């Protein structure tokens, strides 16, 4: 595989996984924000949801980049 082909394959791999990650975040954070706006959860609970999401995103980004590096190493 040439360098350019490998680059575009890696970019496509990473891009799709990050798109899935962002879409999942929307599905988690929007309902939490709406529940907070309607008074169903406290500010502390909203903060915990956001901190949990940030932790999951950090771990997921690390795993995605590690797998992409192993898969597309030149």
MARBA-3410 file (N, C-alpha, C, O; in Angstrom, 1 decimal):
74
0.9,-1.2,0.0,0.0,0.0,0.0,0.9,1.2,0.0,1.8,1.3,0.8 ~ 0.6,2.2,-0.9,1.4,3.4,-1.0,1.2,4.3,0.2,0.2,4.1,0.9 ~ 2.0,5.2,0.5,1.9,6.1,1.6,0.6,6.9,1.5,-0.1,7.1,2.5 ~ 0.2,7.4,0.3,-1.0,8.2,0.2,-2.2,7.4,0.4,-3.1,7.8,1.0 ~ -2.2,6.2,-0.2,-3.4,5.3,0.0,-3.5,4.9,1.5,-4.7,4.9,2.0
-2.4,4.7,2.1,-2.5,4.4,3.6,-3.0,5.5,4.4,-3.7,5.4,5.3 ~ -2.5,6.7,4.0,-3.0,7.9,4.7,-4.5,8.1,4.6,-5.2,8.3,5.6 ~ -5.0,8.0,3.4,-6.5,8.2,3.2,-7.3,7.0,3.9,-8.4,7.3,4.4 ~ -6.8,5.8,3.9,-7.4,4.7,4.6,-7.5,5.0,6.1,-8.5,4.8,6.7 ~ -6.4,5.5,6.6,-6.3,5.8,8.1,-7.3,7.0,8.4,-7.9,6.9,9.4
-7.3,8.0,7.5,-8.1,9.1,7.7,-9.6,8.7,7.7,-10.4,9.2,8.5 ~ -10.0,7.8,6.8,-11.3,7.3,6.7,-11.7,6.5,8.0,-12.8,6.7,8.5 ~ -10.8,5.7,8.4,-11.0,4.8,9.6,-11.2,5.7,10.8,-12.2,5.5,11.6 ~ -10.3,6.7,11.0,-10.4,7.5,12.2,-11.6,8.4,12.1,-12.3,8.6,13.1 ~ -11.9,9.0,11.0,-13.0,9.9,10.8,-14.4,9.2,11.1,-15.2,9.8,11.7
-14.5,8.0,10.6,-15.8,7.3,10.9,-16.0,7.0,12.4,-17.1,7.1,12.9 ~ -14.9,6.6,13.0,-15.0,6.3,14.5,-15.3,7.6,15.3,-16.0,7.6,16.3 ~ -14.7,8.7,14.9,-14.9,10.0,15.6,-16.4,10.4,15.3,-17.0,11.0,16.2 ~ -16.9,10.2,14.1,-18.2,10.6,13.8,-19.2,9.8,14.7,-20.2,10.3,15.2 ~ -18.9,8.5,14.9,-19.8,7.7,15.8,-19.7,8.2,17.2,-20.7,8.2,17.9
-18.5,8.6,17.6,-18.3,9.1,19.0,-19.1,10.3,19.2,-19.7,10.5,20.3 ~ -19.0,11.3,18.3,-19.8,12.5,18.4,-21.3,12.3,18.4,-22.0,12.9,19.2 ~ -21.7,11.4,17.5,-23.2,11.0,17.4,-23.7,10.4,18.7,-24.7,10.7,19.2 ~ -22.8,9.5,19.3,-23.2,9.0,20.6,-23.2,10.0,21.7,-24.1,9.9,22.6 ~ -22.4,11.0,21.6,-22.4,12.0,22.6,-23.7,12.9,22.6,-24.2,13.3,23.6
-24.1,13.1,21.3,-25.4,13.9,21.2,-26.5,13.1,21.8,-27.4,13.7,22.4 ~ -26.5,11.8,21.6,-27.6,10.9,22.1,-27.6,10.9,23.7,-28.6,10.5,24.3 ~ -26.4,11.2,24.3,-26.3,11.1,25.7,-26.5,12.5,26.3,-27.3,12.7,27.3 ~ -25.9,13.5,25.8,-25.9,14.9,26.4,-27.2,15.7,26.2,-27.6,16.4,27.0 ~ -27.8,15.5,25.0,-29.0,16.3,24.7,-30.1,15.9,25.7,-30.8,16.8,26.3
-30.4,14.6,25.9,-31.5,14.2,26.9,-31.1,14.7,28.3,-32.0,15.1,29.0 ~ -29.8,14.6,28.6,-29.4,15.1,30.0,-29.7,16.6,30.1,-30.1,17.0,31.2 ~ -29.3,17.3,29.1,-29.6,18.8,29.2,-31.0,19.1,29.2,-31.5,20.0,29.9 ~ -31.8,18.4,28.5,-33.3,18.6,28.5,-33.9,18.2,29.8,-34.8,18.9,30.3 ~ -33.4,17.2,30.4,-33.9,16.8,31.7,-33.5,17.8,32.8,-34.3,18.1,33.7
-32.3,18.4,32.7,-31.9,19.4,33.6,-32.8,20.7,33.4,-33.2,21.3,34.3 ~ -33.0,21.0,32.1,-33.9,22.2,31.8,-35.3,22.0,32.4,-35.9,23.0,32.7 ~ -35.8,20.8,32.4,-37.2,20.6,32.9,-37.2,20.3,34.4,-38.2,20.1,35.0 ~ -36.0,20.3,35.0,-35.9,20.2,36.5,-36.0,18.7,36.9,-36.2,18.5,38.1 ~ -35.7,17.8,36.0,-35.8,16.4,36.4,-34.5,15.9,37.1,-34.5,14.9,37.9
-33.4,16.5,36.8,-32.1,16.2,37.4,-31.5,17.4,38.0,-31.7,18.5,37.5 ~ -30.7,17.3,39.0,-30.0,18.4,39.7,-28.8,18.8,38.9,-28.3,18.1,38.0 ~ -28.3,20.0,39.2,-27.0,20.5,38.5,-25.9,19.5,38.8,-25.0,19.3,37.9 ~ -25.8,18.9,40.0,-24.8,18.0,40.3,-24.8,16.7,39.4,-23.8,16.2,38.9 ~ -26.1,16.3,39.2,-26.2,15.1,38.3,-25.8,15.4,36.9,-25.2,14.6,36.2
-26.2,16.6,36.4,-25.8,17.0,35.1,-24.3,17.1,35.0,-23.7,16.6,34.0 ~ -23.6,17.6,36.0,-22.2,17.7,36.0,-21.5,16.3,36.0,-20.6,16.1,35.3 ~ -22.1,15.4,36.8,-21.6,14.0,36.8,-21.8,13.3,35.4,-20.9,12.6,35.0 ~ -22.9,13.6,34.8,-23.1,13.0,33.4,-22.1,13.6,32.5,-21.5,12.8,31.7 ~ -21.8,14.9,32.5,-20.8,15.5,31.6,-19.4,15.0,31.9,-18.7,14.7,31.0
-19.1,14.9,33.2,-17.7,14.4,33.5,-17.6,12.9,33.1,-16.5,12.5,32.6 ~ -18.6,12.1,33.3,-18.6,10.7,32.8,-18.4,10.6,31.3,-17.7,9.8,30.8 ~ -19.1,11.5,30.6,-19.0,11.5,29.1,-17.6,11.9,28.7,-17.0,11.3,27.8 ~ -17.0,12.9,29.4,-15.7,13.4,29.0,-14.7,12.2,29.3,-13.8,12.0,28.5 ~ -14.8,11.5,30.4,-14.0,10.4,30.7,-14.1,9.3,29.6,-13.0,8.8,29.2
-15.3,9.0,29.2,-15.5,8.0,28.2,-14.9,8.4,26.8,-14.3,7.6,26.1 ~ -15.1,9.7,26.5,-14.5,10.2,25.2,-13.0,10.1,25.3,-12.4,9.7,24.3 ~ -12.4,10.5,26.4,-10.9,10.5,26.4,-10.4,9.0,26.3,-9.4,8.8,25.5 ~ -11.0,8.1,26.9,-10.6,6.7,26.8,-10.8,6.2,25.4,-10.0,5.5,24.8 ~ -12.0,6.5,24.8,-12.3,6.1,23.5,-11.4,6.7,22.4,-10.9,6.0,21.5
-11.0,8.0,22.5,-10.1,8.6,21.6,-8.7,7.9,21.7,-8.1,7.6,20.6 ~ -8.3,7.6,22.9,-7.0,6.9,23.1,-7.0,5.5,22.4,-6.1,5.2,21.7 ~ -8.1,4.8,22.6,-8.2,3.5,22.0,-8.3,3.5,20.4,-7.7,2.8,19.7 ~ -9.1,4.5,19.9,-9.2,4.7,18.5,-7.8,5.0,17.9,-7.5,4.4,16.8 ~ -7.1,5.9,18.4,-5.8,6.3,17.9,-4.8,5.1,18.0,-4.0,5.0,17.1
-4.9,4.4,19.1,-3.9,3.3,19.3,-4.2,2.2,18.2,-3.3,1.6,17.7 ~ -5.5,1.9,18.0,-5.8,0.9,17.0,-5.5,1.3,15.6,-5.0,0.6,14.8 ~ -5.7,2.6,15.3,-5.4,3.1,14.0,-3.8,3.1,13.8,-3.4,2.8,12.7 ~ -3.1,3.4,14.8,-1.6,3.3,14.7,-1.1,1.9,14.4,-0.3,1.7,13.6 ~ -1.7,1.0,15.1,-1.3,-0.4,14.9,-1.8,-0.9,13.5,-1.1,-1.7,12.9
-2.9,-0.5,13.1,-3.5,-1.0,11.8,-2.8,-0.4,10.6,-2.6,-1.1,9.6 ~ -2.4,0.9,10.7,-1.9,1.6,9.5,-0.5,2.0,9.7,-0.1,3.1,9.2 ~ 0.3,1.2,10.4,1.7,1.6,10.6,2.5,1.4,9.3,2.3,0.3,8.6 ~ 3.3,2.4,8.9,4.0,2.3,7.6,5.2,1.3,7.7,5.9,1.2,6.8
END
